[in-house]
Structures are given as structure tokens and as C-alpha cells.
């Protein structure tokens, strides 16, 4: 199984779906589902990193009252 690791703009995916407003919940193809999973994995990683940075900031700085 080979994976295509080339960069593709997420905006092209958004534009394609924005143009089809007749069906707000279209059936996704397997390629679209796979692309959504890749984006979700990156999004979750970014969210966890941001949360970790906020947590670390709270531990390293005094809160003044």
C-alpha cells in the first residue's frame, strides 16, 4: 500500500463541498474519508500541543492576585 505524501491544499476540498449546497451531507468517497482522517489526526495533534503549552505556562508562571 503506497501513500501519496504530496501536499494538497485543504481549500480545494472546502471549495468543492461549498459549491454543492443542494445536499449538505453528501456521501463521501473513500478517498475523501481518508483525507478527512489525515486532517483530523493533524488537528488533534495540534490541539494537544496547544493544550500542553497552556498547561506548561500555568505551571511555570506565578498567578498574581
PDB file as gemmi writes it, atoms N, CA and C in Angstrom:
CRYST1    1.000    1.000    1.000  90.00  90.00  90.00 P 1                      
ATOM      1  N   UNK A   1       0.855  -1.171   0.000  1.00  0.00           N  
ATOM      2  CA  UNK A   1       0.000   0.000   0.000  1.00  0.00           C  
ATOM      3  C   UNK A   1       0.900   1.233   0.000  1.00  0.00           C  
ATOM      4  N   UNK A   2       0.757   2.092  -0.983  1.00  0.00           N  
ATOM      5  CA  UNK A   2       1.565   3.300  -1.020  1.00  0.00           C  
ATOM      6  C   UNK A   2       0.682   4.490  -0.699  1.00  0.00           C  
ATOM      7  N   UNK A   3       1.278   5.453  -0.022  1.00  0.00           N  
ATOM      8  CA  UNK A   3       0.533   6.656   0.359  1.00  0.00           C  
ATOM      9  C   UNK A   3       1.081   7.833  -0.421  1.00  0.00           C  
ATOM     10  N   UNK A   4       0.218   8.700  -0.856  1.00  0.00           N  
ATOM     11  CA  UNK A   4       0.622   9.912  -1.527  1.00  0.00           C  
ATOM     12  C   UNK A   4       0.878  10.968  -0.454  1.00  0.00           C  
ATOM     13  N   UNK A   5       2.148  11.327  -0.276  1.00  0.00           N  
ATOM     14  CA  UNK A   5       2.505  12.265   0.784  1.00  0.00           C  
ATOM     15  C   UNK A   5       2.664  13.685   0.265  1.00  0.00           C  
ATOM     16  N   UNK A   6       2.283  13.938  -0.981  1.00  0.00           N  
ATOM     17  CA  UNK A   6       2.412  15.285  -1.515  1.00  0.00           C  
ATOM     18  C   UNK A   6       1.375  16.195  -0.865  1.00  0.00           C  
ATOM     19  N   UNK A   7       1.700  17.467  -0.804  1.00  0.00           N  
ATOM     20  CA  UNK A   7       0.822  18.438  -0.161  1.00  0.00           C  
ATOM     21  C   UNK A   7      -0.322  18.785  -1.097  1.00  0.00           C  
ATOM     22  N   UNK A   8      -1.526  18.699  -0.597  1.00  0.00           N  
ATOM     23  CA  UNK A   8      -2.682  19.173  -1.353  1.00  0.00           C  
ATOM     24  C   UNK A   8      -3.429  20.154  -0.471  1.00  0.00           C  
ATOM     25  N   UNK A   9      -3.854  21.222  -1.050  1.00  0.00           N  
ATOM     26  CA  UNK A   9      -4.495  22.283  -0.295  1.00  0.00           C  
ATOM     27  C   UNK A   9      -5.844  21.838   0.248  1.00  0.00           C  
ATOM     28  N   UNK A  10      -6.086  22.024   1.557  1.00  0.00           N  
ATOM     29  CA  UNK A  10      -7.402  21.691   2.099  1.00  0.00           C  
ATOM     30  C   UNK A  10      -8.487  22.607   1.552  1.00  0.00           C  
ATOM     31  N   UNK A  11      -8.101  23.775   1.029  1.00  0.00           N  
ATOM     32  CA  UNK A  11      -9.094  24.703   0.498  1.00  0.00           C  
ATOM     33  C   UNK A  11      -9.787  24.139  -0.735  1.00  0.00           C  
ATOM     34  N   UNK A  12      -9.087  23.343  -1.536  1.00  0.00           N  
ATOM     35  CA  UNK A  12      -9.730  22.768  -2.716  1.00  0.00           C  
ATOM     36  C   UNK A  12     -10.864  21.840  -2.288  1.00  0.00           C  
ATOM     37  N   UNK A  13     -10.671  21.118  -1.194  1.00  0.00           N  
ATOM     38  CA  UNK A  13     -11.712  20.235  -0.664  1.00  0.00           C  
ATOM     39  C   UNK A  13     -12.889  21.062  -0.171  1.00  0.00           C  
ATOM     40  N   UNK A  14     -12.621  22.163   0.531  1.00  0.00           N  
ATOM     41  CA  UNK A  14     -13.678  23.017   1.080  1.00  0.00           C  
ATOM     42  C   UNK A  14     -14.479  23.657  -0.039  1.00  0.00           C  
ATOM     43  N   UNK A  15     -13.794  24.135  -1.060  1.00  0.00           N  
ATOM     44  CA  UNK A  15     -14.475  24.800  -2.172  1.00  0.00           C  
ATOM     45  C   UNK A  15     -15.375  23.815  -2.900  1.00  0.00           C  
ATOM     46  N   UNK A  16     -14.903  22.588  -3.134  1.00  0.00           N  
ATOM     47  CA  UNK A  16     -15.714  21.578  -3.807  1.00  0.00           C  
ATOM     48  C   UNK A  16     -17.014  21.331  -3.063  1.00  0.00           C  
ATOM     49  N   UNK A  17     -16.950  21.274  -1.741  1.00  0.00           N  
ATOM     50  CA  UNK A  17     -18.148  20.997  -0.959  1.00  0.00           C  
ATOM     51  C   UNK A  17     -19.021  22.234  -0.781  1.00  0.00           C  
ATOM     52  N   UNK A  18     -18.431  23.398  -0.790  1.00  0.00           N  
ATOM     53  CA  UNK A  18     -19.212  24.617  -0.643  1.00  0.00           C  
ATOM     54  C   UNK A  18     -20.078  24.857  -1.874  1.00  0.00           C  
ATOM     55  N   UNK A  19     -19.644  24.376  -3.019  1.00  0.00           N  
ATOM     56  CA  UNK A  19     -20.397  24.589  -4.244  1.00  0.00           C  
ATOM     57  C   UNK A  19     -21.620  23.689  -4.351  1.00  0.00           C  
ATOM     58  N   UNK A  20     -21.659  22.606  -3.601  1.00  0.00           N  
ATOM     59  CA  UNK A  20     -22.799  21.695  -3.690  1.00  0.00           C  
ATOM     60  C   UNK A  20     -23.680  21.846  -2.456  1.00  0.00           C  
ATOM     61  N   UNK A  21     -24.505  22.882  -2.446  1.00  0.00           N  
ATOM     62  CA  UNK A  21     -25.343  23.157  -1.278  1.00  0.00           C  
ATOM     63  C   UNK A  21     -26.679  22.437  -1.338  1.00  0.00           C  
ATOM     64  N   UNK A  22     -26.995  21.781  -2.449  1.00  0.00           N  
ATOM     65  CA  UNK A  22     -28.257  21.057  -2.524  1.00  0.00           C  
ATOM     66  C   UNK A  22     -28.281  19.917  -1.529  1.00  0.00           C  
ATOM     67  N   UNK A  23     -27.146  19.281  -1.335  1.00  0.00           N  
ATOM     68  CA  UNK A  23     -27.048  18.161  -0.411  1.00  0.00           C  
ATOM     69  C   UNK A  23     -25.997  18.512   0.651  1.00  0.00           C  
ATOM     70  N   UNK A  24     -26.403  18.989   1.825  1.00  0.00           N  
ATOM     71  CA  UNK A  24     -25.429  19.415   2.830  1.00  0.00           C  
ATOM     72  C   UNK A  24     -24.622  18.263   3.427  1.00  0.00           C  
ATOM     73  N   UNK A  25     -25.101  17.031   3.337  1.00  0.00           N  
ATOM     74  CA  UNK A  25     -24.385  15.883   3.881  1.00  0.00           C  
ATOM     75  C   UNK A  25     -24.155  14.842   2.781  1.00  0.00           C  
ATOM     76  N   UNK A  26     -23.262  15.162   1.839  1.00  0.00           N  
ATOM     77  CA  UNK A  26     -23.052  14.225   0.735  1.00  0.00           C  
ATOM     78  C   UNK A  26     -22.341  12.966   1.212  1.00  0.00           C  
ATOM     79  N   UNK A  27     -22.568  11.882   0.505  1.00  0.00           N  
ATOM     80  CA  UNK A  27     -21.844  10.646   0.786  1.00  0.00           C  
ATOM     81  C   UNK A  27     -20.400  10.864   0.357  1.00  0.00           C  
ATOM     82  N   UNK A  28     -19.473  10.634   1.273  1.00  0.00           N  
ATOM     83  CA  UNK A  28     -18.066  10.843   0.962  1.00  0.00           C  
ATOM     84  C   UNK A  28     -17.480   9.591   0.321  1.00  0.00           C  
ATOM     85  N   UNK A  29     -16.573   9.828  -0.606  1.00  0.00           N  
ATOM     86  CA  UNK A  29     -15.863   8.707  -1.211  1.00  0.00           C  
ATOM     87  C   UNK A  29     -14.815   8.212  -0.231  1.00  0.00           C  
ATOM     88  N   UNK A  30     -14.260   7.055  -0.495  1.00  0.00           N  
ATOM     89  CA  UNK A  30     -13.233   6.518   0.406  1.00  0.00           C  
ATOM     90  C   UNK A  30     -12.002   7.415   0.427  1.00  0.00           C  
ATOM     91  N   UNK A  31     -11.674   8.058  -0.702  1.00  0.00           N  
ATOM     92  CA  UNK A  31     -10.539   8.985  -0.726  1.00  0.00           C  
ATOM     93  C   UNK A  31     -10.806  10.202   0.153  1.00  0.00           C  
ATOM     94  N   UNK A  32     -12.034  10.710   0.110  1.00  0.00           N  
ATOM     95  CA  UNK A  32     -12.378  11.860   0.934  1.00  0.00           C  
ATOM     96  C   UNK A  32     -12.353  11.498   2.417  1.00  0.00           C  
ATOM     97  N   UNK A  33     -12.841  10.298   2.747  1.00  0.00           N  
ATOM     98  CA  UNK A  33     -12.802   9.855   4.140  1.00  0.00           C  
ATOM     99  C   UNK A  33     -11.369   9.711   4.623  1.00  0.00           C  
ATOM    100  N   UNK A  34     -10.508   9.179   3.770  1.00  0.00           N  
ATOM    101  CA  UNK A  34      -9.102   9.009   4.136  1.00  0.00           C  
ATOM    102  C   UNK A  34      -8.444  10.374   4.347  1.00  0.00           C  
ATOM    103  N   UNK A  35      -8.758  11.341   3.478  1.00  0.00           N  
ATOM    104  CA  UNK A  35      -8.210  12.686   3.619  1.00  0.00           C  
ATOM    105  C   UNK A  35      -8.722  13.342   4.904  1.00  0.00           C  
ATOM    106  N   UNK A  36      -9.999  13.142   5.240  1.00  0.00           N  
ATOM    107  CA  UNK A  36     -10.551  13.677   6.489  1.00  0.00           C  
ATOM    108  C   UNK A  36      -9.843  13.095   7.700  1.00  0.00           C  
ATOM    109  N   UNK A  37      -9.545  11.805   7.657  1.00  0.00           N  
ATOM    110  CA  UNK A  37      -8.841  11.176   8.775  1.00  0.00           C  
ATOM    111  C   UNK A  37      -7.442  11.751   8.944  1.00  0.00           C  
ATOM    112  N   UNK A  38      -6.753  11.991   7.815  1.00  0.00           N  
ATOM    113  CA  UNK A  38      -5.408  12.583   7.892  1.00  0.00           C  
ATOM    114  C   UNK A  38      -5.470  13.971   8.516  1.00  0.00           C  
ATOM    115  N   UNK A  39      -6.447  14.781   8.056  1.00  0.00           N  
ATOM    116  CA  UNK A  39      -6.591  16.125   8.611  1.00  0.00           C  
ATOM    117  C   UNK A  39      -6.953  16.078  10.093  1.00  0.00           C  
ATOM    118  N   UNK A  40      -7.813  15.145  10.474  1.00  0.00           N  
ATOM    119  CA  UNK A  40      -8.224  15.034  11.872  1.00  0.00           C  
ATOM    120  C   UNK A  40      -7.049  14.654  12.760  1.00  0.00           C  
ATOM    121  N   UNK A  41      -6.177  13.753  12.282  1.00  0.00           N  
ATOM    122  CA  UNK A  41      -5.007  13.363  13.080  1.00  0.00           C  
ATOM    123  C   UNK A  41      -4.096  14.553  13.329  1.00  0.00           C  
ATOM    124  N   UNK A  42      -3.885  15.363  12.295  1.00  0.00           N  
ATOM    125  CA  UNK A  42      -3.037  16.552  12.455  1.00  0.00           C  
ATOM    126  C   UNK A  42      -3.714  17.543  13.387  1.00  0.00           C  
ATOM    127  N   UNK A  43      -5.022  17.731  13.224  1.00  0.00           N  
ATOM    128  CA  UNK A  43      -5.764  18.680  14.059  1.00  0.00           C  
ATOM    129  C   UNK A  43      -5.696  18.285  15.528  1.00  0.00           C  
ATOM    130  N   UNK A  44      -5.855  17.005  15.823  1.00  0.00           N  
ATOM    131  CA  UNK A  44      -5.804  16.535  17.202  1.00  0.00           C  
ATOM    132  C   UNK A  44      -4.414  16.767  17.785  1.00  0.00           C  
ATOM    133  N   UNK A  45      -3.379  16.477  17.000  1.00  0.00           N  
ATOM    134  CA  UNK A  45      -2.002  16.692  17.465  1.00  0.00           C  
ATOM    135  C   UNK A  45      -1.780  18.161  17.807  1.00  0.00           C  
ATOM    136  N   UNK A  46      -2.242  19.061  16.935  1.00  0.00           N  
ATOM    137  CA  UNK A  46      -2.074  20.497  17.172  1.00  0.00           C  
ATOM    138  C   UNK A  46      -2.833  20.925  18.428  1.00  0.00           C  
ATOM    139  N   UNK A  47      -4.058  20.439  18.594  1.00  0.00           N  
ATOM    140  CA  UNK A  47      -4.846  20.778  19.785  1.00  0.00           C  
ATOM    141  C   UNK A  47      -4.148  20.310  21.056  1.00  0.00           C  
ATOM    142  N   UNK A  48      -3.577  19.117  21.031  1.00  0.00           N  
ATOM    143  CA  UNK A  48      -2.876  18.607  22.213  1.00  0.00           C  
ATOM    144  C   UNK A  48      -1.620  19.416  22.510  1.00  0.00           C  
ATOM    145  N   UNK A  49      -0.913  19.825  21.472  1.00  0.00           N  
ATOM    146  CA  UNK A  49       0.290  20.643  21.684  1.00  0.00           C  
ATOM    147  C   UNK A  49      -0.085  21.988  22.293  1.00  0.00           C  
ATOM    148  N   UNK A  50      -1.125  22.618  21.778  1.00  0.00           N  
ATOM    149  CA  UNK A  50      -1.561  23.911  22.324  1.00  0.00           C  
ATOM    150  C   UNK A  50      -1.997  23.754  23.779  1.00  0.00           C  
ATOM    151  N   UNK A  51      -2.748  22.696  24.070  1.00  0.00           N  
ATOM    152  CA  UNK A  51      -3.158  22.446  25.453  1.00  0.00           C  
ATOM    153  C   UNK A  51      -1.971  22.208  26.363  1.00  0.00           C  
ATOM    154  N   UNK A  52      -0.974  21.479  25.872  1.00  0.00           N  
ATOM    155  CA  UNK A  52       0.233  21.232  26.662  1.00  0.00           C  
ATOM    156  C   UNK A  52       0.994  22.512  26.936  1.00  0.00           C  
ATOM    157  N   UNK A  53       1.063  23.400  25.946  1.00  0.00           N  
ATOM    158  CA  UNK A  53       1.762  24.675  26.151  1.00  0.00           C  
ATOM    159  C   UNK A  53       1.031  25.518  27.188  1.00  0.00           C  
ATOM    160  N   UNK A  54      -0.295  25.529  27.146  1.00  0.00           N  
ATOM    161  CA  UNK A  54      -1.064  26.285  28.141  1.00  0.00           C  
ATOM    162  C   UNK A  54      -0.860  25.698  29.533  1.00  0.00           C  
ATOM    163  N   UNK A  55      -0.854  24.375  29.609  1.00  0.00           N  
ATOM    164  CA  UNK A  55      -0.644  23.703  30.889  1.00  0.00           C  
ATOM    165  C   UNK A  55       0.750  24.019  31.434  1.00  0.00           C  
ATOM    166  N   UNK A  56       1.773  23.954  30.569  1.00  0.00           N  
ATOM    167  CA  UNK A  56       3.142  24.235  30.987  1.00  0.00           C  
ATOM    168  C   UNK A  56       3.273  25.679  31.437  1.00  0.00           C  
ATOM    169  N   UNK A  57       2.613  26.619  30.775  1.00  0.00           N  
ATOM    170  CA  UNK A  57       2.662  28.016  31.153  1.00  0.00           C  
ATOM    171  C   UNK A  57       2.111  28.217  32.554  1.00  0.00           C  
ATOM    172  N   UNK A  58       1.006  27.548  32.859  1.00  0.00           N  
ATOM    173  CA  UNK A  58       0.401  27.670  34.189  1.00  0.00           C  
ATOM    174  C   UNK A  58       1.325  27.123  35.269  1.00  0.00           C  
ATOM    175  N   UNK A  59       2.107  26.113  34.951  1.00  0.00           N  
ATOM    176  CA  UNK A  59       3.000  25.525  35.939  1.00  0.00           C  
ATOM    177  C   UNK A  59       4.258  26.353  36.164  1.00  0.00           C  
ATOM    178  N   UNK A  60       4.661  27.107  35.157  1.00  0.00           N  
ATOM    179  CA  UNK A  60       5.941  27.828  35.249  1.00  0.00           C  
ATOM    180  C   UNK A  60       5.810  29.299  35.618  1.00  0.00           C  
ATOM    181  N   UNK A  61       4.606  29.853  35.623  1.00  0.00           N  
ATOM    182  CA  UNK A  61       4.427  31.254  35.943  1.00  0.00           C  
ATOM    183  C   UNK A  61       3.503  31.412  37.137  1.00  0.00           C  
ATOM    184  N   UNK A  62       3.847  32.365  37.975  1.00  0.00           N  
ATOM    185  CA  UNK A  62       3.006  32.630  39.139  1.00  0.00           C  
ATOM    186  C   UNK A  62       1.778  33.413  38.717  1.00  0.00           C  
ATOM    187  N   UNK A  63       0.679  33.116  39.344  1.00  0.00           N  
ATOM    188  CA  UNK A  63      -0.551  33.841  39.055  1.00  0.00           C  
ATOM    189  C   UNK A  63      -0.683  34.920  40.124  1.00  0.00           C  
ATOM    190  N   UNK A  64      -0.663  36.161  39.696  1.00  0.00           N  
ATOM    191  CA  UNK A  64      -0.738  37.287  40.640  1.00  0.00           C  
ATOM    192  C   UNK A  64      -2.175  37.688  40.908  1.00  0.00           C  
ATOM    193  N   UNK A  65      -2.428  38.002  42.149  1.00  0.00           N  
ATOM    194  CA  UNK A  65      -3.766  38.440  42.525  1.00  0.00           C  
ATOM    195  C   UNK A  65      -3.733  39.842  43.028  1.00  0.00           C  
TER     196      UNK A  65                                                      
END                                                                             
